[in-house]
Amino acid sequence: MRRLLAALALIAATLGVILLAGDGHGLRRTHVTADGVPLYEVHPPAGPGKRPGVVVAHGFSGSAELMAPFGDSLATQGYVVVLLDFAGHGASTTPLPDDAAATDASVDALQHDLDVAVARLRSLPDVDPARIALVGHSMGATEVTRYAAAHPAVGATVALSLPGSSVAQSSRPAHLLLLYGSLEFPGFKAAAADAVAHGGPDRRASAVPGVEHISILYAPRAHRATVEWLDRNLGGLSGSRPLPSPLRRIGGAALLTSAFLLGLYPIAGLLTGGRVRTTGAGGRVRTTGAGGRVRTTGAGGRVRTTGAGGRVRLLRTASAAGVAVAAAAVAALVAPRLPTERLPIAIGGFIAGYTTVIGLALTAYGIWREPATANGRGGRLVPLIAYAVAAIALPTSLGLTHAVPVGPRWWLIPVLWAGFAVLAYGTERATAGHPLGVPVIAAVVVGALTGAAVAGLTHGFVLLAVPPLVLLFGWQALWSAGLNRLGAPAWLIAAVGSVVVAWPLGIALPLVG
């Protein structure tokens, strides 16, 4: 089995690397920093004359790398593209003045960054400075619309998922296309319709079917509509040239991620010398006898016998869910009072505080149900923590968004990691490592965070973070199930599983100060 999994992991990794390795269109990429703003240039193959140029701006918690598919699509159509990392995002070490990007200071900072990007684009020798356009998503859509309204020389603007129409209430900007996902919150459709109704004559709003706030970035229809709008207003050169697939990067990242998961069991076999124990979370040794009956021995020598369906562990999971619900109610009162607002990632600090409170309650419940201290023998599996970091950071960095910590993120990620580790450890102890443990507790946590955002106890951005958080918890559940199968102790399962959730949050949430 280990050899088969290793072979499948190698195949998935090879296919992922092939997808991530290149675009196949001869594009030239350059990374520069201008006035403290990280900029990523994408140039089409050399040709006669100067080209139209486009600045592409990401949304809240995004990065230039998240918008890279638009850079690919536009550059293959003959546009020179500059993507930027706004203050507090991606590779930028300059903090955003506030955690909502809503104050005058934040607007000034974001407009400054756009001004730097536009100036850099106009200075490039292969760009026609008279043919400049802007493309932005979410927060970036707001800022490019605001910038184009103040700079009539901008020839065209595309706003994807514009959060509000206040920046588009006059005749400027001209030549504005508004795209939104059909599965987004109704407010995005209303903002687009209002911007068209109260703006200039050359505006259009269009729904992209079957996508929400993040997946719109990977929708071929959104890319084609953007290119056609810029071609019409800037005299682009693309014609009927085919677009590269926006899914190339994320598809490669998904394959690489699958390769790491498939490689977990073979790597664990190497670390343990081929001896894989069937020890459950908390150091409990499970042996299956005839008829499918399971004898479970705790570290304190207590013996419980359950049927093949594992009814005792399932009941513990249900009870743990009740404990988590009660703890979430307490966390709603406690977490807002923790000094997390002083952290450079205030939203992340709130989430860490929230998960810590729930995790401590689950740990206490698990210890009450099984008070003996379970040490487990997981020393040989400790390198799996580094393996988990690579499994989340490498695919994310190569195919999704900026995943290398900069500035304070180097110590903020461990803060988030600790919060989610407490939650993960409590989950393992309280549910006795049941396969449904992580999904059930994750559902409680996500529901509680959603309720906190709706009630105004934390930033409303948490609502937009729910879909990726669900995916991360699902990814953690796979790691938990695999490590339980390998006989890893609860503390190691918690350390490994929590890093695959904490790392993406730590590198995505904006730095503020």
N, C-alpha and C positions, 0 to 999 in steps of 0.2 A: 504493500500500500504506500509506504514512504517513497519508493522509487517512482510509482505512478504519479503521486502528487508532485514530486520534484520535477518530473518531466512536464507535467501540465503547467507548473509554475514557470519553467524555462520557456515554454511555448508562449504563454501569456506575456511574459516579460519581453520576449523578442518582438512580438507583434506590437506591444505598447511602445517600445523604443523606436520601431520603424515609423509609427504614426507621429511620435513626438520629434523625430530627428529633423524633419524638414518639410517645407511646404511644397517643394517641387516646382516653384514658379520663379526661382532666381532672385528672390527678394533680398535686399541688403539691409541689415539691422545695425543700429548704433545706439549706445547708451551714453548719455552725457548728463551732467548736473549743471544747471544754470541758475545762479542766484539762489542756491539752496533747494531748487526744485528738480527732482529726478525726472528725466525725459527719455523717452524711448522712440527712436526714429525708425521708420520703415520706408525704404525707398524701392520703387519699382525698378525693373531692369533698365539700364541706360538706353536712352532714345533721343531723338532730335527734339529741340525746343524745351521750354520750361513747362512744368506740370502744375496743375491745381493742387492746393494743399489743404489738409484737414487736420484739425486738432480734435482728439477723442478724449472725453473726460468720463471718469468712472463715478459710481455712486457712493453713498455712505457705506463704510466698511469694505469698499472695493479697492481696486488697484489698477495700474496700467496693464498689468499682466492679465487681469480678469477681462479686460476689453481687447486683448490681443486678437481674437477672431475678427473683430471689426478692422483692426490694422491690416490683417491678411487680406480680407475681402476688398478693402479700398485700394491697397497697394497693387493687387493683381489687376485692378481696373485702371491703373495709371496714375493714381493719386499718391503724393508724398504725405505720409502720416506722422504726426507727433502725438504720442500718448504721454500723459503725465500722471505722477503720483501727487495728489493733493496733500496739503499739510495734514499731518496725523495719520497718513495712510501709506501702505506699501513700504517703499524704501525711504520715505521722508522721515527725517528725525526732527522736523519742526512740528511742535504740537498744534492741534486745532484749539482755538481759544475756548470752545465749549463743547459739551458732549452731544449737542443737538444740531450743530452747524446753523443755528438760527439767530445768533446775536449779530449786531453790526460788525463786531470785531472778526467773527468767523467769516461773514460775507466779504469783508475787506481782504482777509487772508486768501480765500478761495479765488476772488477776482484777481488778486496779485499773481497767484500761480498761473491762472489762465493767461494773463497778460505776458508772463514770461514765456509760456509755451507758444503763444501766437507770434511773439517777437522772434523766437528761435526759428519757427517755421518760415516766417517771411525772409529770414536772413540766409536760408539755405540756397546754394547756387542753382539747384535744379527746380526751384519753386517760383511760380509766377505770383508775386506778392499781391497782385490785383485780383487773384482768384482764390479766396480763402473761405473755408466753411468750418462749422463746428458741429460735433456730434457729442451728445451727453446722455447718461443714463441716471434716472432718479435724482439724487442730489446734483449730480453732474448735469442733468437736463435743466434743472433750475438755474444753475450757474451759467451754462452756455447761452440759455435764453436771455438771462439778465445781461450778459456780456454783449451779445449781438444787438440787443436793444440800445445799448449805449455806444455801439460802434457800427454805424451804418455801412462801413466798408466790408463787413462780413457778408459774403454773397449768399449764403444759405445756412440754415440751421435745422438739425434733426434732434428732437427731444424724445427720448424713449422713457416711458413711465414717468412723466412729469407729475410730481406730487401735488402741485397747486398752480392755479392760473394767474396769481397776482403779478407775476413777472411778465405776463403777456397780455396785458389789458389795453395796450395802445396799439398804434399801427406798426410799431416796431416790436420785435424784429420782423422784417419782411422775409418772405420765402421760408416759412416755418412749417415743418412736417412734424406731427405729433403721433407717435406710435405707442400703443399700450396693449398688454396681454389680455385676452378675453377672460382669463381666470384670475385676474388681479382684483383687488378690492374695488368696489364701485366708484370710489373717490377718484381713481386715476382716469376712468372714462369720463367722469363729470368734469375733471380739470381740463382734459383735452377738448371736450365739446365747448366749454366756456371760453377757452383761449381762441377757438375758431370763431365763436359767435361775437366776441368783443374785440377782435383784432383786425388786422389788415386783410385785404382781399386775397392775397396769395398764401393761404393757409389751408392745411388739410389735416384731418384726424382720421386714423385708421386703426382698427383692432387687428391684432395678430392672433389667429385662432389657436387654442389649445395650449397656451403658455401662460405662466404667471410672472412674478416680478424679476426672478433671476433667469428662468429658462428663456425669456424673450431674447437674451443675449446670444443664444445659440439657435435661434429660429431662422432658417434660411430665408423665409419670407421677409423678416425684419431687415436682413442684410440686403436683399434684392431691392426692397423699397427704399432703403437709404441710398444705395448707389444710383437708382433711377432718379431720385430727387436731386441729388448733387449733380448728376449729368445734365439734367434739364436746366439747372440754374447756373452752373459753372462751365458748361460746354465741355463736359468730360469726354474722355477718349475710349470708354469701355465698349460701347456698342453692344454686341451680343456675346461678348466674351464670358465664358462660364465662370461662376464663382467657386472658390474652394469651399469645402464643407466646413461650416462653423463648428461641427462636432469633432473635428480631427484631434484637437488638443485634449478635450475632455474625454474623448474615447480612448486615447492613448493613456491618459491618467487612470481611467477605470481599469484598463487591462493591467497596468503596472500595479495598481492596488490589489487586483485579484491575484496577481503573481505573489505578492507578499503574503496574502492570506493562505494561498495554497502551499506556500513554503513553510508555514508555521510548524506543521507536524514534522516534516523532515528535519528542520533546524533543531527542534526540540529533541529529536532522536539523536542528532549529533552531539548535542550538549549533554545528554544523559547517557551517552555510550550505547544507545539503542534500547535502553530499558525505560519504558514509559509506564508509570504507575497509574492505576485507575482510582486515584484518590480524589474525593470531592472537595469542595470549598470548605475551609475551616479544618482541614486535616482529617476528615471523616473517610474511612476506607469502606468502599462499597464492593460487595461480592454478590454475584447473581447466581442463584441456585436453580434446581429443576423447577419447572412450572413458572419461571419468571419471577419468583419471590426474591426480594432484595433485603439483605441483612446489612444494616447501617450501624457502624460502631463509632461513637464519638471519642474525642481525645480523652475524656474522663472515664472511658470504659463502659458508658451506658449503651445499651443495645435496643434498637427499635426495629420492628419488622413491618414492612409494608407490602402491599400487593404490587403486581407488575405496573400498575398505573402510577405508582409513587404518590398515593393519596396524601400521605403525611406531609411530604415536601410541597405538594400543591396547596394544601391547606395553610402551610406556613407562608407560602407566597401570597395567598389571599389576605392572611392576617397582616403580613408586612405591608401590603398595599393600604390597608386601613390605617396602620401606624404612619405611613408616609403622608396620607391625606391629612391626618391630624397635625403632623409636624409641619406640613405646608401651610396650614392656617396659622401656626405659631410663627413660622418663618416670614409670613406676610407682615407680621407686626415687628419682628426682630430685625430682619435684613435691612429695611430702610434706615434703621437707627445705628447700624454698624458704620464705622468711619471709612467706608469704601469710596465715598465721594472724593476722598483725598488722593485716591490712586489715579495715575495717569490714564487708566482705562476704567472709568467710573462704572460703565455698564457691566463690564466683566467682573468688577469687584462686587457689584450687587448680585450677579449670578453665582459667584463663588460663595458669597455669604449665604445665599438662599440654599444652595446645595449642601453646604456644610451643616446647617441647622437640621435639614432633613436626614443627612447621613449620620449625624450623631444620634438622632432618635432611633434610626434603624439599627445602628451598632448596639445601642443599649438594649433594644428588643432582642437582637440576636444573641447577645451575651446572657440575657435573662433566660432565653429558651435553651441555650447550651453554654453554661457558665465556664466550662473548662477552657483554658487558654489553648488555642490551636496554633502551634508554630509551623507545622508542615515542613517538609524538606525540599524547599524550592531554590536552594543556593545555586545549583547548576543551571537553573533557568533564568537567573537574574539578567544575563545578557539579552533576554527577550525584551527588556525595557528599551534598550538601544534599538533593537530590531523594530519595535513598534514606532519609535520616533522616526526612523527611516521610512517605515511603511506609510506614514501620514505626511511627512514633510517632503519627501522626494516626489511622489506623484503630484502633490498639490503645487509645488514650486514649478515643476516642468509643464503641467498642463492646465492649471486652474488660476492660481493667484500667487502673489508674493508670499513666500513661506519661510524666509530667513529672517529671524528676529533682528531688529535694529534698536539702538538706544535702550530705553527702559524696558522694552519687551523682553530682554534677556532675563530680568528678574520678575516681570509680571506674569510670564507664562508659568513659572513654578507656583505662583500664588493661585492661579486658576487650576493648575494641576492638583494642588493640595485640596482645594475645595471639591473637585470632582472625585479625587481619590477617596476622601472620606465618604462621599455618597456611594461610590462603587464598593468600598469595603463593607459599609453598612448593608448594602443590597445583598452581597454574598453571604454575610453572616445571618441576616434576617430570613433569607429565602433558602438557605442551605444549598446554594449553588444551583437552584432549579433553572432550567433553560428559559423559562418564562420570567425569571426574576428581573433581569435588566429591562426587557420591554415593558413589563407592568409598572415598575417604579419609574421608568423614563416617561411613561404616559402620564403618571401623576405629576412629575416635575414639570413637564412641558405644559400640562394643563394649568398648573399653579402659576408658572411664569406668565402664561397668556392672561390669566385672570389678574395678575399683578399689573401687567401693562394696561389692560382695559380699565382697571380701577385707578390708574394714575400713580401707582406706587413706584413705578420705574419708567424708563424711557419707552415711548411707543415703538421705537425701532425693534424692540424685542419681538413684536408681532411679525415683522418681516424676517426675523432670524429663526422663527419656529420651523419652517420647512427644512433648512439645512441642519438645525439642531436635531430634528427627527432622524435625518439620515445619519448623523454622527452617532446618535444613540443606537441606531440599528447596526452600525459598524462595530460599536463597542460590544453589542450583544453577541455578534459572531465571534469576536475575540474571547469573550467570557466563556461561551460554550466550548470553544476549542481548548482553552486553557483548563477548564474544568475536566474535560475529557483527558487531558494530559496529566491530570493529578496535581496541578499547581495549587499552592496554598492561597487562601483568600487575600492576603496582603499583596501577593505578586499579581494576582488577577486584577486587583484594584489599581495597582501601580501601572500596569500595562494598559488596561482598558480605559483608564481615565486620560491617559496622554493622547489617545486618538480623538478625544473630544476637546481637551483643553488647548492643544497646540493650534488647531485651526481658529478657534475663538481668539486665542492670544495674539495671533498675527493679523486677524481681520479687524477686530474692534479698534477704532481710532484712538490714537494718543491725544489726550487733551491736557491743557495746562494754561 
